[in-house]
Amino acid sequence: MRSVSLPRKLLDQLAATAALFLPANLSGLDTKDLFTILEMGEDDGLSLAWAPRTEIVKALLPLDTRPERYALLIERRKDVLDDVDASLQIVTHPELTGMVTMLSAATRTARAGFDEGAQALAGNVLETAMKRHSNAWIRRSFPQVTYTKDGHHGTIGSALDDADGWGDLTLLQFKHYLVLAGVRNTFGPGATQDTFNRHLGAHDASPGTYRPEFVLPTILLAHALLRALNQDLERPDEEDDA
């Protein structure tokens, strides 16, 4: 029986294109796993895109509660920080390198055990990224949405809340949606929190808003947003052409 032969160049292009659809650390996961990751994003304020490593992501999936998932991240703290630092090497766009420097400082601060400082740095990177780039990035990424709400939370909420009715979420939009699912709680309103909230951390500093379990989720959120923005800024038109 004769096998089908495809040019090596085409296979290389297919392999490279796959990175546009799904972060490398999530490749090989099935539909149920990806849905669970999206739920964890919205429920736990986690963004698992590009970091941590696949092994840790898979270990999070069967856990039933947020405290269990946060505890696992703390247990694997060094590996999570290693993965973030390695992934940040990919973020090279000139408009983002200053924020990469600050987030790298946050990972060093976390390694040194200064959790409050690490959370504050990572939270400010998130705020800076949203203010400078992310509101426009969201609108470019999801042009089919009707944006009727103002501010970070309003823009994020418009994109996420409209998704169920689209019926036409594209493969290229999936990784953007994955990042946003984790960021919603970060910029949400309210006077209390069970997940990281940037507004409360900035304007109501207390032991309740700065917690050891918030450190890694905050760093992961900022990292995922920078990775997504780097792809968008590196090739603003390429994904539309694809």
PEZIKA-V310627 format. One line per field, one symbol per residue. phi: phi as a letter, one per 30 degrees, with the letter a starting at -180 (. if undefined). psi: psi as a letter, one per 20 degrees, with the letter a starting at -180 (. if undefined). burial: I if it has 24 or more other ideal C-beta (glycine too) atoms within 12 Angstrom, else O. A space follows every 10 residues. Layout:
phi = ???
psi = ???
burial = ???
//
This chain:
phi = .dddcceedd dddddddedd cbeedcdjdd eddddddddd eddcicbcdi addeededdd eddcbdeddd dddddceddd dedddddddd dbdedcdddd eddddddddd ddjcdddddd dddddedddd ddbddddddd dbdddccccc iedddddedd dddecdibdd eddddddddd eddedecddk cbacbdbddd ddcbdaedcc beddddeddd dddddddddd ddddbdcddd dd
psi = ppqppqphgg hghgghhhhh hpqhijqiqr ggghghgggh ghhikpojph qaqhggghhh giqhqghggh hggghkgggg hghggghihh oiphiihhhg ghhhhghhgg hijmgggggg ghhhgggggg ghhhghgghh hmiiqooiqr rghggghggg hihhigjkpr hhighghggh hhighhjqrq irqirpohgh hhilprhhio qhiigghggh ggghghgghg gghhmhighg h.
burial = OOOOOOOOOO OOOOOOOOII IIIIIIOOIO OOIIOIIIOI IIOIIIIIII IIIIOIIOOI IOOOOIOOII OIIIOIIOII IOIIIOIIOI IOIOOIOOII OIIIIIIOII IOOOIIIIII IIIIIIIIII OOIIIOIIOI IIOOIOIOOO OIIIIIIIII IIIOOOOOIO OIIIIIIIII IIIIIIIIOO OOIOIIIIII IOOOOOOOII IOIIIIIIII IIIIIIIIII IIIOOOOOIO OO
//
